Amino acid sequence: MVLGAKEANPYTVANMTQAWNKLYDPDYQELPTTHLYVRFLPKDMAELKILYDLEDSYDIDYDDYPLDYEIIEDGDHYHDPSIPQDQPTWLYTVVEPDFVFPNVQYEILDKLVLAPYYSILTVEAYRLTGKEYDIEGWGDGPAAGGGGDPQSGECTPSCGNYPCCLLKEVPCDDEDPCKDPPCVPGSPTWPECLEVPDDPEPPTFTLNECGCRVSSNPRYPAGCVQVVDTQIDPEPGVREVKVIVKNTPFTRRTTYTDEKGCWEINKRHKGKIRVKVKFKNGICKIRAIRRWSTSLWQYGKVLTDKTVYHSPPYNNLHRLYEQNADDHSKGRAFWYAATGNNALFEYIGFAASDGIAAPPKLDILLTLADEDEASPMLGRISTGVWGQIIIAAFILVFFGLTGPFGAAMAIYISVFAPDMVYNHGGEGNRASDLVKETFYHEFAHASHYNALNDDLYWIQNIAYIVDNNGYGDGTANGAGPTAVIEMWGYHYGPVLADRQYGLLHSLNTGSPAFQNITRHIYGLEGFVPILPPTTSAAWIPQGVFLDCIDNNASNPTGVVDGIPTDPVTGFSHADCFNAITGSPTDPTTVRNNLTTNSLPLGQTIPAVNALFALYGF
């Protein structure tokens, strides 16, 4: 981003007061402040996180450039030249006067009156500062017809009563301008009550190809956000991500996409708008690291897609996130974030239907490290047991980082504490069903954690994986709880991938019959255990829960059963989940929980014990 000179700000209290006193009686010494224009300078990542956490509690939004400067060239990032590149830069925003400032360096740059753009007061405020005002947006409402038709050229700044002549009933003359204001400071809806009403007839709507409403008013921002699914056509919408529309440097409106990815803001906007899509909602926030550096603070914010639209129409905007093989690209981060966001909504729906606890709100981190995923739940674990994690070893195992980059990542992980990590480096353009199976697997861990109420159990699992550079050979101290945690993830991930995609999976390379027997569920059915010690992850009893649930006799011809002699059936996914929620020490304890608490009618304890014995437990 390239900035020009500082510009006059029409929204300052001083300027708005001057505009008010020119238009209306009685005069005010100073209009009441509605907002403060402020900036913050965090000294480190810890202070940066404090600021980002305030976005939720105060519904604010930061920009990294001063809002009252000309933008010569748009870009993704601006760094104040007075701040070293490896340190966080100034963050700018607008807050309400009752905002409680955190213990982070800040400055109040101006007191503001954020009157609606389409108000007589704002027109006059722009005129006083010499800033160009977009008059075309007055449309066919009260400002049209008579002397107030902007297209007729009758109401111009040369009129003695400009801008009051923009009102339909006020001709261009030198008479006393605006008479009584529509409302005064202290009114319940001040200053929104100053807005000149829009067209008397509400807009009509049609539907676009996404199934989203398109307003007949081209100045009503709306659109759809979609993501390419390699297995499903048409592209699904990105569900419930935050959409922010900035109409002026200081004003914005916020909404969320719906389940189809549709969003709309039924307010007219002026010429240029800035639209942000932020990957956050009530169930997750997603961050993404696209390059390793010692300045990882820049990836502390929620992943955000920013687009500038210079003029209407913007009533039918379309953002499509496509696959991108470049590990460093924004496009790749957007695709994984959109896919993971949707996968979490799907997971929660599936889990509810199965009687499985939902995960807590998740802080998800995407990185360009080589393929590896984990759900350490660091943002949820109490600080009292954090010290048991050897951060440097954790960074080495999960990200392969040492030296300055490793040190920077250790600070990042300690501060932003992700609950789930997805390293997509080296995956190329992996099919959507495989990516979602991985997400479902990790979300299953998050559900497990949420049902445990045992942070130490989870920390000890992390410590085991760090100490053994993964799952180990199944014989080291601590292998039992890790087997319990992973046997659930390896079960529920493929189950949900099959439920979501069925025959539309990416593993099919042949006939319809082959397409059926290669479904995700039958891949899990074919799991063959390898008893420890082994460096293969097959020592984890990945298929035992499905063997407890299904009936092999119903498998289609051609499915290869990893455990061909499996007489057990009738357990449910909820039975299996409940069996792992009491911090069991190993799969044998899980087996005992199943037979004690959930044994189906017609099943026997010896049969279940024999099945688990085939998996080494």
HUHU-V480412 format. One record per residue. N is the residue number from 1. RES is the residue in one letter. SS is DSSP state (helix for helix, strand for strand, loop for the rest). D_LAST is the distance of its C-alpha to the last C-alpha in Angstrom with 2 decimals. Layout:
# HUHU-V480412
N,RES,SS,D_LAST ; N,RES,SS,D_LAST
This chain:
# HUHU-V480412
1,M,loop,59.89 ; 2,V,strand,63.56 ; 3,L,strand,65.58 ; 4,G,strand,69.32 ; 5,A,strand,71.57 ; 6,K,strand,70.94 ; 7,E,loop,72.15 ; 8,A,loop,73.92 ; 9,N,loop,71.62 ; 10,P,loop,73.16 ; 11,Y,loop,70.72 ; 12,T,strand,71.80 ; 13,V,helix,73.21 ; 14,A,helix,76.55 ; 15,N,helix,76.89 ; 16,M,helix,75.71 ; 17,T,helix,78.16 ; 18,Q,helix,80.96 ; 19,A,helix,80.10 ; 20,W,helix,79.99 ; 21,N,helix,83.33 ; 22,K,helix,84.93 ; 23,L,helix,83.75 ; 24,Y,loop,83.86 ; 25,D,loop,85.70 ; 26,P,loop,85.43 ; 27,D,loop,84.36 ; 28,Y,loop,81.36 ; 29,Q,loop,81.35 ; 30,E,loop,77.65 ; 31,L,loop,75.25 ; 32,P,loop,72.10 ; 33,T,loop,69.14 ; 34,T,loop,66.34 ; 35,H,strand,64.05 ; 36,L,strand,63.79 ; 37,Y,strand,63.36 ; 38,V,strand,61.25 ; 39,R,strand,59.39 ; 40,F,strand,56.66 ; 41,L,strand,55.98 ; 42,P,loop,52.49 ; 43,K,loop,52.44 ; 44,D,loop,48.77 ; 45,M,helix,45.53 ; 46,A,helix,44.96 ; 47,E,helix,48.32 ; 48,L,helix,47.68 ; 49,K,helix,44.57 ; 50,I,helix,46.71 ; 51,L,helix,49.12 ; 52,Y,helix,46.59 ; 53,D,helix,45.02 ; 54,L,helix,48.54 ; 55,E,helix,48.57 ; 56,D,helix,46.46 ; 57,S,helix,48.14 ; 58,Y,helix,51.66 ; 59,D,loop,51.21 ; 60,I,loop,52.92 ; 61,D,loop,52.68 ; 62,Y,loop,53.47 ; 63,D,strand,55.38 ; 64,D,loop,55.72 ; 65,Y,loop,59.43 ; 66,P,loop,62.44 ; 67,L,loop,63.19 ; 68,D,loop,66.96 ; 69,Y,strand,67.34 ; 70,E,strand,68.28 ; 71,I,strand,65.46 ; 72,I,strand,66.98 ; 73,E,strand,63.83 ; 74,D,loop,60.55 ; 75,G,loop,57.28 ; 76,D,loop,53.73 ; 77,H,loop,54.35 ; 78,Y,loop,57.22 ; 79,H,loop,57.22 ; 80,D,loop,60.14 ; 81,P,loop,62.05 ; 82,S,loop,62.63 ; 83,I,loop,58.90 ; 84,P,loop,57.10 ; 85,Q,loop,54.78 ; 86,D,loop,51.72 ; 87,Q,loop,52.28 ; 88,P,loop,51.89 ; 89,T,loop,55.06 ; 90,W,loop,56.96 ; 91,L,strand,55.49 ; 92,Y,strand,58.01 ; 93,T,strand,57.74 ; 94,V,strand,59.66 ; 95,V,strand,58.84 ; 96,E,loop,60.53 ; 97,P,loop,62.88 ; 98,D,loop,60.59 ; 99,F,loop,57.79 ; 100,V,loop,56.38 ; 101,F,loop,56.31 ; 102,P,loop,53.33 ; 103,N,loop,53.83 ; 104,V,loop,54.20 ; 105,Q,strand,57.53 ; 106,Y,strand,59.35 ; 107,E,strand,62.80 ; 108,I,strand,64.46 ; 109,L,strand,66.35 ; 110,D,strand,68.19 ; 111,K,strand,68.57 ; 112,L,strand,68.35 ; 113,V,loop,69.47 ; 114,L,loop,67.17 ; 115,A,loop,69.45 ; 116,P,loop,68.48 ; 117,Y,loop,69.46 ; 118,Y,loop,71.53 ; 119,S,loop,73.82 ; 120,I,helix,77.44 ; 121,L,helix,76.53 ; 122,T,helix,74.12 ; 123,V,helix,76.66 ; 124,E,helix,79.21 ; 125,A,helix,76.78 ; 126,Y,helix,76.09 ; 127,R,helix,79.83 ; 128,L,helix,80.57 ; 129,T,helix,78.14 ; 130,G,loop,79.26 ; 131,K,loop,75.84 ; 132,E,loop,75.75 ; 133,Y,loop,74.82 ; 134,D,loop,73.44 ; 135,I,helix,75.91 ; 136,E,helix,74.77 ; 137,G,helix,71.92 ; 138,W,helix,74.43 ; 139,G,loop,74.43 ; 140,D,loop,76.28 ; 141,G,loop,75.77 ; 142,P,loop,78.30 ; 143,A,loop,79.18 ; 144,A,loop,80.45 ; 145,G,loop,83.82 ; 146,G,helix,87.09 ; 147,G,helix,87.44 ; 148,G,helix,83.73 ; 149,D,loop,82.82 ; 150,P,helix,81.28 ; 151,Q,helix,82.00 ; 152,S,helix,85.69 ; 153,G,loop,86.12 ; 154,E,loop,88.15 ; 155,C,loop,85.86 ; 156,T,loop,85.62 ; 157,P,loop,85.73 ; 158,S,loop,89.51 ; 159,C,loop,89.77 ; 160,G,loop,91.00 ; 161,N,loop,88.40 ; 162,Y,loop,85.45 ; 163,P,loop,82.55 ; 164,C,helix,83.58 ; 165,C,helix,85.17 ; 166,L,helix,81.71 ; 167,L,loop,81.62 ; 168,K,loop,82.95 ; 169,E,loop,85.76 ; 170,V,loop,87.04 ; 171,P,loop,89.48 ; 172,C,loop,90.11 ; 173,D,loop,92.94 ; 174,D,loop,93.85 ; 175,E,loop,93.44 ; 176,D,loop,91.31 ; 177,P,loop,87.85 ; 178,C,loop,84.97 ; 179,K,loop,86.39 ; 180,D,loop,83.66 ; 181,P,loop,80.07 ; 182,P,loop,77.41 ; 183,C,loop,75.89 ; 184,V,loop,76.24 ; 185,P,loop,74.03 ; 186,G,loop,72.39 ; 187,S,loop,71.91 ; 188,P,loop,68.50 ; 189,T,loop,67.33 ; 190,W,loop,69.18 ; 191,P,loop,69.30 ; 192,E,helix,67.59 ; 193,C,helix,70.52 ; 194,L,helix,72.76 ; 195,E,loop,71.25 ; 196,V,loop,73.76 ; 197,P,loop,72.35 ; 198,D,loop,71.15 ; 199,D,loop,72.58 ; 200,P,loop,73.83 ; 201,E,loop,71.98 ; 202,P,loop,68.19 ; 203,P,loop,66.64 ; 204,T,loop,65.38 ; 205,F,strand,62.02 ; 206,T,strand,60.74 ; 207,L,strand,57.22 ; 208,N,loop,56.14 ; 209,E,loop,53.73 ; 210,C,loop,50.78 ; 211,G,loop,51.88 ; 212,C,loop,53.10 ; 213,R,strand,56.47 ; 214,V,strand,59.32 ; 215,S,strand,62.22 ; 216,S,loop,65.78 ; 217,N,loop,66.47 ; 218,P,loop,65.48 ; 219,R,loop,65.25 ; 220,Y,strand,62.35 ; 221,P,strand,59.27 ; 222,A,strand,56.47 ; 223,G,strand,54.05 ; 224,C,strand,50.51 ; 225,V,strand,47.62 ; 226,Q,strand,45.40 ; 227,V,strand,42.67 ; 228,V,strand,42.23 ; 229,D,strand,39.17 ; 230,T,loop,38.85 ; 231,Q,loop,37.59 ; 232,I,strand,39.75 ; 233,D,strand,43.54 ; 234,P,strand,45.45 ; 235,E,strand,44.07 ; 236,P,strand,42.39 ; 237,G,strand,43.87 ; 238,V,loop,42.31 ; 239,R,loop,41.56 ; 240,E,loop,43.01 ; 241,V,loop,43.85 ; 242,K,strand,46.78 ; 243,V,strand,50.17 ; 244,I,strand,53.03 ; 245,V,strand,56.58 ; 246,K,strand,59.15 ; 247,N,strand,62.70 ; 248,T,strand,64.50 ; 249,P,loop,63.28 ; 250,F,loop,62.93 ; 251,T,strand,61.92 ; 252,R,strand,58.79 ; 253,R,strand,57.11 ; 254,T,strand,53.40 ; 255,T,strand,51.35 ; 256,Y,strand,47.93 ; 257,T,loop,47.10 ; 258,D,loop,46.03 ; 259,E,loop,43.22 ; 260,K,loop,45.42 ; 261,G,loop,46.15 ; 262,C,strand,49.68 ; 263,W,strand,51.63 ; 264,E,strand,55.25 ; 265,I,strand,57.62 ; 266,N,strand,60.66 ; 267,K,strand,63.10 ; 268,R,strand,65.58 ; 269,H,loop,65.16 ; 270,K,loop,67.65 ; 271,G,loop,67.81 ; 272,K,loop,64.93 ; 273,I,strand,61.50 ; 274,R,strand,58.33 ; 275,V,strand,55.04 ; 276,K,strand,51.72 ; 277,V,strand,48.33 ; 278,K,strand,45.86 ; 279,F,loop,42.12 ; 280,K,strand,41.55 ; 281,N,loop,41.35 ; 282,G,loop,39.82 ; 283,I,loop,36.19 ; 284,C,strand,36.22 ; 285,K,strand,38.37 ; 286,I,strand,37.91 ; 287,R,strand,39.20 ; 288,A,strand,39.40 ; 289,I,strand,40.08 ; 290,R,loop,41.99 ; 291,R,loop,43.21 ; 292,W,loop,42.17 ; 293,S,loop,44.95 ; 294,T,loop,45.89 ; 295,S,loop,47.17 ; 296,L,helix,43.97 ; 297,W,helix,45.67 ; 298,Q,helix,47.07 ; 299,Y,helix,43.62 ; 300,G,loop,43.19 ; 301,K,loop,44.77 ; 302,V,loop,43.08 ; 303,L,loop,43.34 ; 304,T,strand,46.75 ; 305,D,strand,48.65 ; 306,K,strand,52.42 ; 307,T,strand,55.16 ; 308,V,strand,58.93 ; 309,Y,strand,61.08 ; 310,H,loop,64.73 ; 311,S,loop,66.37 ; 312,P,loop,65.85 ; 313,P,loop,64.64 ; 314,Y,loop,61.18 ; 315,N,loop,60.45 ; 316,N,loop,58.12 ; 317,L,strand,56.05 ; 318,H,strand,53.03 ; 319,R,strand,50.23 ; 320,L,strand,47.74 ; 321,Y,strand,44.87 ; 322,E,loop,44.21 ; 323,Q,loop,41.83 ; 324,N,loop,43.03 ; 325,A,loop,41.64 ; 326,D,loop,43.28 ; 327,D,loop,40.67 ; 328,H,loop,43.55 ; 329,S,loop,45.16 ; 330,K,helix,45.50 ; 331,G,helix,45.03 ; 332,R,helix,41.51 ; 333,A,helix,40.63 ; 334,F,helix,42.23 ; 335,W,helix,40.33 ; 336,Y,helix,36.89 ; 337,A,helix,37.91 ; 338,A,helix,39.25 ; 339,T,helix,36.23 ; 340,G,helix,33.82 ; 341,N,helix,36.07 ; 342,N,helix,36.10 ; 343,A,helix,32.35 ; 344,L,helix,31.92 ; 345,F,helix,34.34 ; 346,E,helix,32.56 ; 347,Y,helix,29.17 ; 348,I,helix,30.63 ; 349,G,helix,32.13 ; 350,F,helix,29.03 ; 351,A,helix,26.89 ; 352,A,helix,29.60 ; 353,S,helix,29.63 ; 354,D,helix,25.87 ; 355,G,loop,26.16 ; 356,I,loop,24.46 ; 357,A,loop,26.07 ; 358,A,loop,28.36 ; 359,P,loop,28.18 ; 360,P,loop,30.92 ; 361,K,loop,33.89 ; 362,L,strand,32.66 ; 363,D,strand,34.41 ; 364,I,strand,33.49 ; 365,L,strand,34.49 ; 366,L,strand,35.11 ; 367,T,strand,35.87 ; 368,L,strand,37.01 ; 369,A,strand,34.40 ; 370,D,strand,32.37 ; 371,E,loop,29.56 ; 372,D,strand,26.91 ; 373,E,strand,26.00 ; 374,A,strand,24.63 ; 375,S,loop,24.93 ; 376,P,loop,25.62 ; 377,M,loop,27.59 ; 378,L,loop,30.10 ; 379,G,loop,32.88 ; 380,R,loop,31.08 ; 381,I,loop,29.58 ; 382,S,loop,31.93 ; 383,T,helix,34.02 ; 384,G,helix,33.09 ; 385,V,helix,29.74 ; 386,W,helix,31.04 ; 387,G,helix,32.05 ; 388,Q,helix,28.53 ; 389,I,loop,28.60 ; 390,I,loop,30.31 ; 391,I,helix,32.29 ; 392,A,helix,33.59 ; 393,A,helix,30.17 ; 394,F,helix,28.95 ; 395,I,helix,32.04 ; 396,L,helix,31.50 ; 397,V,helix,27.89 ; 398,F,helix,28.50 ; 399,F,helix,32.15 ; 400,G,loop,32.94 ; 401,L,loop,35.97 ; 402,T,loop,37.78 ; 403,G,helix,41.39 ; 404,P,helix,43.60 ; 405,F,helix,41.51 ; 406,G,helix,38.37 ; 407,A,helix,40.38 ; 408,A,helix,41.72 ; 409,M,helix,38.30 ; 410,A,helix,37.00 ; 411,I,helix,39.87 ; 412,Y,helix,39.27 ; 413,I,helix,35.58 ; 414,S,helix,36.50 ; 415,V,helix,39.26 ; 416,F,helix,38.08 ; 417,A,loop,34.41 ; 418,P,loop,32.76 ; 419,D,loop,29.87 ; 420,M,strand,28.90 ; 421,V,strand,29.87 ; 422,Y,strand,30.34 ; 423,N,strand,31.63 ; 424,H,strand,33.35 ; 425,G,strand,35.18 ; 426,G,loop,35.03 ; 427,E,loop,33.75 ; 428,G,loop,37.22 ; 429,N,loop,37.93 ; 430,R,loop,34.40 ; 431,A,loop,34.34 ; 432,S,helix,34.16 ; 433,D,helix,31.18 ; 434,L,helix,29.06 ; 435,V,helix,30.37 ; 436,K,helix,29.67 ; 437,E,helix,26.10 ; 438,T,helix,25.66 ; 439,F,helix,27.53 ; 440,Y,helix,25.54 ; 441,H,helix,22.27 ; 442,E,helix,23.89 ; 443,F,helix,25.44 ; 444,A,helix,22.08 ; 445,H,helix,21.17 ; 446,A,helix,24.57 ; 447,S,helix,23.97 ; 448,H,helix,20.73 ; 449,Y,helix,22.78 ; 450,N,helix,25.59 ; 451,A,helix,23.59 ; 452,L,helix,22.03 ; 453,N,loop,25.26 ; 454,D,loop,23.55 ; 455,D,helix,25.11 ; 456,L,helix,23.69 ; 457,Y,helix,20.08 ; 458,W,helix,21.35 ; 459,I,helix,23.45 ; 460,Q,helix,20.75 ; 461,N,helix,18.80 ; 462,I,helix,22.13 ; 463,A,helix,22.65 ; 464,Y,helix,19.35 ; 465,I,helix,20.32 ; 466,V,helix,23.85 ; 467,D,helix,22.98 ; 468,N,loop,20.78 ; 469,N,loop,23.10 ; 470,G,loop,20.48 ; 471,Y,loop,16.70 ; 472,G,loop,16.91 ; 473,D,loop,14.74 ; 474,G,loop,11.52 ; 475,T,loop,12.43 ; 476,A,loop,15.30 ; 477,N,loop,15.77 ; 478,G,loop,15.03 ; 479,A,helix,12.35 ; 480,G,helix,10.05 ; 481,P,helix,12.83 ; 482,T,helix,13.74 ; 483,A,helix,10.50 ; 484,V,helix,11.18 ; 485,I,helix,14.80 ; 486,E,helix,14.59 ; 487,M,helix,12.29 ; 488,W,helix,15.15 ; 489,G,helix,17.89 ; 490,Y,helix,16.82 ; 491,H,helix,16.68 ; 492,Y,helix,19.89 ; 493,G,helix,22.00 ; 494,P,helix,22.29 ; 495,V,helix,22.58 ; 496,L,helix,25.59 ; 497,A,helix,27.05 ; 498,D,helix,27.18 ; 499,R,helix,28.69 ; 500,Q,helix,31.30 ; 501,Y,helix,32.25 ; 502,G,helix,31.27 ; 503,L,helix,33.36 ; 504,L,helix,35.03 ; 505,H,loop,32.30 ; 506,S,loop,33.19 ; 507,L,loop,31.02 ; 508,N,loop,33.53 ; 509,T,loop,35.75 ; 510,G,loop,36.98 ; 511,S,loop,38.01 ; 512,P,helix,37.25 ; 513,A,helix,34.75 ; 514,F,helix,32.96 ; 515,Q,helix,33.25 ; 516,N,helix,31.34 ; 517,I,helix,28.39 ; 518,T,loop,27.97 ; 519,R,loop,27.56 ; 520,H,helix,24.96 ; 521,I,helix,22.91 ; 522,Y,helix,22.84 ; 523,G,helix,21.93 ; 524,L,helix,18.70 ; 525,E,helix,18.41 ; 526,G,loop,18.74 ; 527,F,loop,15.84 ; 528,V,loop,14.33 ; 529,P,loop,11.09 ; 530,I,loop,11.67 ; 531,L,loop,9.21 ; 532,P,loop,10.43 ; 533,P,loop,13.11 ; 534,T,loop,14.90 ; 535,T,loop,17.50 ; 536,S,loop,16.62 ; 537,A,helix,15.14 ; 538,A,helix,13.11 ; 539,W,helix,10.10 ; 540,I,loop,9.96 ; 541,P,loop,8.57 ; 542,Q,loop,12.26 ; 543,G,loop,12.83 ; 544,V,helix,10.39 ; 545,F,helix,12.99 ; 546,L,helix,15.79 ; 547,D,helix,14.26 ; 548,C,helix,14.18 ; 549,I,helix,17.76 ; 550,D,loop,19.71 ; 551,N,loop,21.22 ; 552,N,helix,21.10 ; 553,A,helix,24.44 ; 554,S,helix,26.15 ; 555,N,loop,25.32 ; 556,P,loop,28.57 ; 557,T,loop,29.42 ; 558,G,loop,28.30 ; 559,V,loop,24.94 ; 560,V,loop,22.37 ; 561,D,loop,19.00 ; 562,G,loop,16.12 ; 563,I,loop,14.23 ; 564,P,loop,17.41 ; 565,T,loop,16.24 ; 566,D,loop,15.21 ; 567,P,loop,17.06 ; 568,V,loop,15.63 ; 569,T,loop,18.22 ; 570,G,loop,20.23 ; 571,F,loop,18.23 ; 572,S,loop,20.17 ; 573,H,helix,19.74 ; 574,A,helix,20.93 ; 575,D,helix,18.31 ; 576,C,helix,15.57 ; 577,F,helix,17.73 ; 578,N,helix,18.43 ; 579,A,helix,14.83 ; 580,I,loop,14.70 ; 581,T,loop,18.21 ; 582,G,loop,17.93 ; 583,S,loop,16.72 ; 584,P,loop,13.10 ; 585,T,loop,11.87 ; 586,D,loop,8.33 ; 587,P,helix,6.28 ; 588,T,helix,5.32 ; 589,T,helix,9.11 ; 590,V,helix,9.72 ; 591,R,helix,8.41 ; 592,N,helix,10.72 ; 593,N,helix,13.36 ; 594,L,helix,13.49 ; 595,T,helix,14.00 ; 596,T,helix,16.35 ; 597,N,helix,18.42 ; 598,S,loop,18.44 ; 599,L,loop,17.79 ; 600,P,loop,20.40 ; 601,L,loop,23.09 ; 602,G,loop,22.41 ; 603,Q,loop,18.60 ; 604,T,loop,16.79 ; 605,I,helix,13.91 ; 606,P,helix,13.04 ; 607,A,helix,13.13 ; 608,V,helix,10.77 ; 609,N,helix,8.24 ; 610,A,helix,9.06 ; 611,L,helix,8.80 ; 612,F,helix,5.25 ; 613,A,helix,4.84 ; 614,L,helix,7.35 ; 615,Y,loop,5.76 ; 616,G,loop,3.82 ; 617,F,loop,0.00
